[in-house]
Amino acid sequence: MFRSIIKQRPNWQISAAEYGFTFHTMHGEAYWDESAYYQFSLEQIERDIEAPTQELHQMCLQVVDKVIADQQLMQKFQIPEQHWDYIRNSWLAGDQSLYSRMDLVYGGAGHAKLYENNADTPTSLYETGFWQWLWLQDQVNAGKLNRRADQFNSLQEKIINRFAQLKLEHPAEILYFSCCKDTDEDRGTVQYLEDCATAAGIECKFIYVEDIGLSADDCFTDLDNLKISWMFKLYPWEFMLREEYSDVLESAAVSWIEPPWKAILSNKALLPMLWKMFPQHPNLLPSFFEDELKNSQLVNYVKKPIFAREGANISIHLAGKEVYSSPGPYGDEGYIYQAYSPLPAFGDNFTLIGSWLVNDQAAGISVREDKNKVTQDMSRYMPHIIL
Amino acid sequence: MKRTQSIDLGVMRKAPKLFAFRPLALAVTAGTLIGCSDDTQEAQVYKSVEDCISGNPGQTEQCEIAYQQAEQEAIKSGPKYNNLAACVQDFGAHNCQSYPVQNNQSIFMPLMAGYMFGSMMNGGSRSAPLYTSYSRRSPAYGKWTSTDGNLFGSANSNKIRVNDKAFKPKPTVRRTMSRGGFGSTIAAKSSFGGRTSRSSWGG
């Protein structure tokens, strides 16, 4: 695994406009960065990333199975008590999932370690599934990259196939896509998923999360006052379960993508549970709940809120001293503690691997780079190749 | 190969599609589309059961059943309003009726002005409710319109051209009591740090 400088495609910004990639630059800073790329060997991809990703996913599912059956654990995961049955039933009924992204620490050698599991609302999907795919094709066609260069990225293909599978359970049903207002990135991600669902033959409609309505007979409604029965939401369960309409989730009987049990899979409390159930697993970092910290013998660790997004409210503690902390509005629900395992540095960049799954199949990676030790939402997206 | 085999780039292009394929007012253009489509058929419009029977001697029972079906479909799929004024604005004065629902509340729906009646190949018949508007500001003024807002030409005419879809039952229209019950958390979290625009609520 190494980082190479490469000439940017001439006029890629025009191409981005043509394909509707509107958020390649955010807050005046580059988000998509094709001035360099990462190169992996096939062995690194298959042995160190693909196989562990699938194994980790199966381990995570075992945690869910344990947590839903245990009231104390449901409490530790900060699931509001009135929704325990709802979450549990969703798991026991086998509600289908679409996708997730695991963040891995990996620098080309040794075992990749799981940082966290973004199993509910992962973004950077379009950049991964389509845009870096197009970059590789363009650079190969321009003679800038070897014809044999490949990419670990079957994301778009697998998502379309997965939608085709899900459609079998929802014949003739409209699939609603939803995200919050005022974010180009989320809107772009949801539009991409809608395009994939359309390619799978599903009829789709879009509605903003804030516009979802509640009918007199406890259905969720769209802006035409029609019942919503099947919906993809790029909006976290941990928020939804605490909002006004959470009372009617059960009676509204929507089939959600991602399903309610993802509230457990995407929860940071998953990390100490994994360590408890699979101690010393090579792809796990030692992780602990607050009440276990004393006996954990952790000296260097990262403190993460149970619910947080985009690297907010994270602090790094080395030999008992806080050496870094990121601001943010999270932390009310408590924290977990994870052994400090710094991101590998390539030059003056810290690099994080996002490893994607479609249902339970590893489907590709995304590479993010930051000048900062904690990857935040403004870290740059870098393309990669396998050669 | 570890990557997606092929992607249809034509499908992925966004910019030109926006202008070419997004009708702004579906309800209004649908009337035109139906007129020039090949699989349309002529449907007879009746304003009452008697009207239907006089047009179809010997089919009293079919006319009655068709009327009842249309009425049921109207209640299920017809336009529903939370207040009388909104209904009157779309359908005109003395053309809206209140229906009691739970908690001593009422909803308002336009009166069914007629129903279309078509025969099927197997000898049966089918029907669908029609409305008209007496409000000059409404696009349905003086026209026949269906539960989903399609316009079918002048309400003076007792024949309209429709396609098969016009007879199909429409999804039930709900009465939405409130909106905004999801999304409140972001309002609280967004104010953090005074950042007015943000990138993602995913991660």
Boltz contact constraints between the chains, C-beta under 6 A:
constraints:
  - contact:
      token1: [A, 18]
      token2: [B, 13]
      max_distance: 6.0
  - contact:
      token1: [A, 18]
      token2: [B, 15]
      max_distance: 6.0
  - contact:
      token1: [A, 19]
      token2: [B, 12]
      max_distance: 6.0
  - contact:
      token1: [A, 19]
      token2: [B, 13]
      max_distance: 6.0
  - contact:
      token1: [A, 19]
      token2: [B, 14]
      max_distance: 6.0
  - contact:
      token1: [A, 20]
      token2: [B, 14]
      max_distance: 6.0
  - contact:
      token1: [A, 26]
      token2: [B, 199]
      max_distance: 6.0
  - contact:
      token1: [A, 118]
      token2: [B, 203]
      max_distance: 6.0
  - contact:
      token1: [A, 121]
      token2: [B, 202]
      max_distance: 6.0
  - contact:
      token1: [A, 123]
      token2: [B, 200]
      max_distance: 6.0
  - contact:
      token1: [A, 123]
      token2: [B, 202]
      max_distance: 6.0
  - contact:
      token1: [A, 133]
      token2: [B, 4]
      max_distance: 6.0
  - contact:
      token1: [A, 150]
      token2: [B, 1]
      max_distance: 6.0
  - contact:
      token1: [A, 150]
      token2: [B, 2]
      max_distance: 6.0
  - contact:
      token1: [A, 150]
      token2: [B, 3]
      max_distance: 6.0
  - contact:
      token1: [A, 151]
      token2: [B, 3]
      max_distance: 6.0
  - contact:
      token1: [A, 152]
      token2: [B, 2]
      max_distance: 6.0
  - contact:
      token1: [A, 153]
      token2: [B, 3]
      max_distance: 6.0
  - contact:
      token1: [A, 154]
      token2: [B, 3]
      max_distance: 6.0
  - contact:
      token1: [A, 154]
      token2: [B, 4]
      max_distance: 6.0
  - contact:
      token1: [A, 156]
      token2: [B, 4]
      max_distance: 6.0
  - contact:
      token1: [A, 157]
      token2: [B, 4]
      max_distance: 6.0
  - contact:
      token1: [A, 180]
      token2: [B, 183]
      max_distance: 6.0
  - contact:
      token1: [A, 180]
      token2: [B, 186]
      max_distance: 6.0
  - contact:
      token1: [A, 180]
      token2: [B, 201]
      max_distance: 6.0
  - contact:
      token1: [A, 183]
      token2: [B, 200]
      max_distance: 6.0
  - contact:
      token1: [A, 185]
      token2: [B, 199]
      max_distance: 6.0
  - contact:
      token1: [A, 185]
      token2: [B, 200]
      max_distance: 6.0
  - contact:
      token1: [A, 186]
      token2: [B, 200]
      max_distance: 6.0
  - contact:
      token1: [A, 186]
      token2: [B, 201]
      max_distance: 6.0
  - contact:
      token1: [A, 209]
      token2: [B, 182]
      max_distance: 6.0
  - contact:
      token1: [A, 209]
      token2: [B, 183]
      max_distance: 6.0
  - contact:
      token1: [A, 210]
      token2: [B, 180]
      max_distance: 6.0
  - contact:
      token1: [A, 210]
      token2: [B, 183]
      max_distance: 6.0
  - contact:
      token1: [A, 211]
      token2: [B, 179]
      max_distance: 6.0
  - contact:
      token1: [A, 212]
      token2: [B, 182]
      max_distance: 6.0
  - contact:
      token1: [A, 213]
      token2: [B, 176]
      max_distance: 6.0
  - contact:
      token1: [A, 213]
      token2: [B, 179]
      max_distance: 6.0
  - contact:
      token1: [A, 214]
      token2: [B, 177]
      max_distance: 6.0
  - contact:
      token1: [A, 214]
      token2: [B, 178]
      max_distance: 6.0
  - contact:
      token1: [A, 214]
      token2: [B, 181]
      max_distance: 6.0
  - contact:
      token1: [A, 215]
      token2: [B, 174]
      max_distance: 6.0
  - contact:
      token1: [A, 215]
      token2: [B, 175]
      max_distance: 6.0
  - contact:
      token1: [A, 215]
      token2: [B, 176]
      max_distance: 6.0
  - contact:
      token1: [A, 216]
      token2: [B, 101]
      max_distance: 6.0
  - contact:
      token1: [A, 216]
      token2: [B, 175]
      max_distance: 6.0
  - contact:
      token1: [A, 216]
      token2: [B, 177]
      max_distance: 6.0
  - contact:
      token1: [A, 219]
      token2: [B, 174]
      max_distance: 6.0
  - contact:
      token1: [A, 221]
      token2: [B, 174]
      max_distance: 6.0
  - contact:
      token1: [A, 221]
      token2: [B, 176]
      max_distance: 6.0
  - contact:
      token1: [A, 225]
      token2: [B, 173]
      max_distance: 6.0
  - contact:
      token1: [A, 225]
      token2: [B, 174]
      max_distance: 6.0
  - contact:
      token1: [A, 225]
      token2: [B, 176]
      max_distance: 6.0
  - contact:
      token1: [A, 226]
      token2: [B, 171]
      max_distance: 6.0
  - contact:
      token1: [A, 227]
      token2: [B, 174]
      max_distance: 6.0
  - contact:
      token1: [A, 234]
      token2: [B, 202]
      max_distance: 6.0
  - contact:
      token1: [A, 239]
      token2: [B, 185]
      max_distance: 6.0
  - contact:
      token1: [A, 243]
      token2: [B, 182]
      max_distance: 6.0
  - contact:
      token1: [A, 243]
      token2: [B, 184]
      max_distance: 6.0
  - contact:
      token1: [A, 244]
      token2: [B, 181]
      max_distance: 6.0
  - contact:
      token1: [A, 245]
      token2: [B, 181]
      max_distance: 6.0
  - contact:
      token1: [A, 245]
      token2: [B, 182]
      max_distance: 6.0
  - contact:
      token1: [A, 309]
      token2: [B, 203]
      max_distance: 6.0
  - contact:
      token1: [A, 310]
      token2: [B, 203]
      max_distance: 6.0
  - contact:
      token1: [A, 329]
      token2: [B, 189]
      max_distance: 6.0
  - contact:
      token1: [A, 329]
      token2: [B, 192]
      max_distance: 6.0
  - contact:
      token1: [A, 377]
      token2: [B, 199]
      max_distance: 6.0
  - contact:
      token1: [A, 377]
      token2: [B, 200]
      max_distance: 6.0
